[in-house]
Amino acid sequence: MALYRVSLPFAERLDPLQGRRGFVLSRALSDRRVWVNSRLLAWVLLPDGWQGLVQSGALDSPDIRLNRVREAGERAWAQLGGQGGLWAFGGHLTQLAGVNTPREAGRELVLAPVRCGLARRIADYPFWDAVWLDAPTTLPAHTSSASTT
């Protein structure tokens, strides 16, 4: 199964910390029903868009996967009373080759809020998750409380 990094830009910059916005979008975009034949390994919601690390399923095509994510986001955006469309045109689905482990790629992805200056530590930013948080393996203490799903 292939490993992909998904990046979907918002039409307008959003403040995920404003009201319920970040929680509703996070829940909708990480919902298992969106990822039917694939597995969302890690994700992060940022002011300029959403990014995820996805392990593809045998019956999923990249186009189907991106369309399901966009549709889930649009439904959540409508629920929030958002005006206009949520997504900008485009988006990227990049197959990752030469990645040592999916976990390393996921760690790199979820550290985006720290790199952008949105949080000093990833544990201080609420809109991200990784499947490894639910695993019985030992993780660095600073990532143990950030799960939103």
Secondary structure, DSSP 8 states (H G I E B T S, - for coil): --EEEEEEEBSS---TTSTTHHHHHHHHHH-GGGGTTSEEEEEEEETTEEEEEEE--TT--HHHHHHHHHHHHHHHHHHTT--S-SB-S--EEEE--S-S-HHHHHHHHHTHHHHTTS-SSGGG--SEEEGGGSSSS---GGGTT-B--
